[in-house]
Amino acid sequence: MEVLDTAIADVKLLRPRAFADERGWFAEVFKRDALVAAGLPHGYLQDNQSFSAEAGTLRGLHWQAEPRAQAKLVRVVRGAIVDVAVDLRAGSASRGRHVMVELRADNRLQVSIPKGFAHGFLTLEPDTEVLYKIDAPYAPAAERGIHYADPDLAIAWPDPPGVRLVSAKDRALPMLRELPSC
């Protein structure tokens, strides 16, 4: 597995090696030893999957507060997304900055997002399925979020498809400056 840097050092892209022949291809998409060797989170305990019927569906920006914070390993199994990770770590030189990567079923890239980051994505194609591993269970009392259009974050969501479908819950999320602390 190849580990690639992004603009924020702790957010990494992973490219599993694919072995192709006349039948198609095979890849090891999760290998704990490879994550350990790369110094990445590796104690995943749950897989989550989302399906979005429409291109332009936005999910996020979400995270869980300590002590229930989650690291994530995100990949697309059908369709395509732009995936965004926003650094919320106190004292981080990149606090408030984000990384945006395109994950597609056909490029097989994955993104490793450590604890302390808000996460969200926008679907680029209809019928998109996202699969992600988390290293801590969902804890409703620890759930937090930031508005996807926060001007201080300056996230340039792709248009097209543009942000067309957002849950009422995500539309009501506060701006980063309105949060007492992350």
C-alpha positions in Angstrom: 0.0 0.0 0.0 1.3 3.4 -1.0 0.9 6.2 1.6 0.8 9.7 0.1 1.0 13.1 1.8 -1.6 15.8 1.7 -1.4 19.6 2.5 -1.9 18.7 6.2 0.8 16.2 7.4 -1.5 14.0 9.5 -4.1 13.4 6.8 -2.8 10.8 4.4 -4.0 9.3 1.1 -3.6 5.5 0.8 -3.4 3.8 -2.6 -3.9 0.0 -2.3 -1.9 -1.9 -4.9 -4.2 -3.6 -7.4 -3.4 -6.8 -9.2 -5.2 -7.0 -12.5 -5.8 -9.8 -15.0 -8.5 -10.8 -17.5 -11.0 -11.2 -14.7 -10.7 -7.7 -13.3 -8.6 -6.7 -10.3 -7.9 -7.6 -6.7 -6.6 -5.3 -3.9 -5.9 -5.5 -0.2 -7.9 -2.4 0.9 -7.2 -2.7 4.6 -4.0 -4.1 6.0 -3.4 -3.3 9.7 0.3 -4.0 9.4 0.6 -1.4 6.6 -1.1 1.3 8.7 1.1 0.5 11.7 4.2 0.7 9.6 3.0 4.1 8.3 2.2 5.4 11.8 -1.5 5.8 11.0 -4.5 5.0 13.2 -5.2 1.3 13.0 -7.5 0.4 15.8 -10.7 0.4 13.7 -13.6 -1.4 15.3 -16.6 -0.6 13.1 -17.4 -0.1 9.4 -20.0 2.4 8.3 -21.5 2.7 4.8 -23.6 5.5 3.3 -25.6 5.7 0.1 -26.5 8.9 -1.7 -28.9 8.7 -4.6 -28.2 12.2 -6.0 -25.0 14.0 -7.1 -24.6 17.1 -5.0 -25.5 15.4 -1.7 -23.5 16.9 1.1 -22.8 15.1 4.4 -20.9 16.9 7.2 -18.9 18.5 8.6 -19.0 16.2 11.6 -16.7 15.0 14.4 -16.9 13.7 17.9 -15.5 15.5 20.9 -13.0 13.9 23.3 -13.0 11.5 24.9 -15.1 10.0 22.1 -13.1 11.4 19.2 -12.9 9.2 16.1 -10.2 8.5 13.5 -11.6 7.5 10.1 -10.4 5.6 7.0 -12.7 6.6 4.1 -13.1 5.0 0.6 -15.7 5.0 -2.1 -17.0 1.7 -3.4 -19.4 3.1 -6.0 -19.4 6.6 -7.6 -17.3 9.5 -6.5 -16.9 12.2 -3.8 -14.8 15.1 -2.7 -13.8 14.4 0.8 -12.9 17.2 3.2 -11.1 17.0 6.5 -10.9 20.2 8.7 -8.2 20.5 11.3 -9.7 21.4 14.7 -6.8 20.4 16.9 -5.9 22.9 19.6 -2.4 24.2 19.1 -2.1 22.8 15.5 -0.3 25.0 13.0 -2.9 24.0 10.5 -6.0 24.6 12.8 -8.9 25.8 10.7 -7.4 24.7 7.4 -8.7 21.8 5.4 -7.7 19.1 2.9 -10.0 18.2 0.0 -9.4 15.0 -2.0 -11.3 13.3 -4.7 -12.1 9.7 -3.9 -13.6 7.5 -6.7 -14.5 3.9 -6.9 -12.2 3.7 -9.9 -9.2 5.3 -8.4 -9.4 3.2 -5.2 -7.8 6.0 -3.1 -8.6 6.1 0.6 -8.1 9.0 3.1 -6.9 8.5 6.6 -8.4 11.2 8.9 -7.0 11.3 12.5 -8.9 12.4 15.6 -9.4 16.1 15.9 -10.7 16.7 12.4 -14.2 17.5 11.2 -15.1 15.4 8.2 -17.6 15.7 5.4 -18.1 14.9 1.7 -20.0 15.9 -1.4 -21.1 13.3 -3.9 -20.0 13.9 -7.5 -22.1 11.2 -9.1 -25.5 9.7 -8.5 -25.8 6.4 -6.6 -22.6 6.9 -4.6 -21.6 4.6 -1.8 -19.0 5.5 0.8 -17.5 3.0 3.2 -15.5 4.1 6.2 -13.9 2.6 9.2 -14.0 4.3 12.6 -12.0 3.6 15.7 -14.6 4.6 18.3 -18.3 4.0 18.4 -20.9 6.7 17.7 -21.6 8.7 20.9 -24.6 11.1 20.4 -23.6 13.3 23.4 -20.1 13.8 21.8 -21.4 14.6 18.3 -20.4 18.0 16.9 -20.5 19.8 13.6 -19.6 22.9 11.7 -21.6 24.5 8.9 -20.4 23.3 5.4 -20.5 26.9 4.1 -18.6 28.6 6.9 -16.8 31.5 5.2 -13.8 31.2 7.6 -13.2 27.6 6.3 -13.3 28.8 2.7 -14.2 25.3 1.3 -14.7 25.5 -2.4 -17.2 22.7 -3.0 -17.1 21.7 -6.7 -19.7 23.2 -9.0 -20.9 21.2 -10.8 -22.5 19.4 -9.1 -22.8 22.1 -6.4 -24.3 21.5 -3.0 -27.9 20.6 -3.8 -29.0 18.3 -1.0 -28.1 18.8 2.7 -30.0 17.5 5.7 -31.8 20.0 7.9 -29.5 19.0 10.8 -26.4 19.9 8.7 -27.9 23.1 7.5 -28.4 24.2 11.1 -24.8 23.5 12.2 -22.9 26.5 13.7 -20.0 28.4 12.2 -16.5 27.6 13.7 -16.3 31.0 15.4 -19.6 30.3 17.2 -18.2 27.2 19.0 -16.9 27.7 22.5 -14.1 25.2 21.9 -13.5 22.1 19.8 
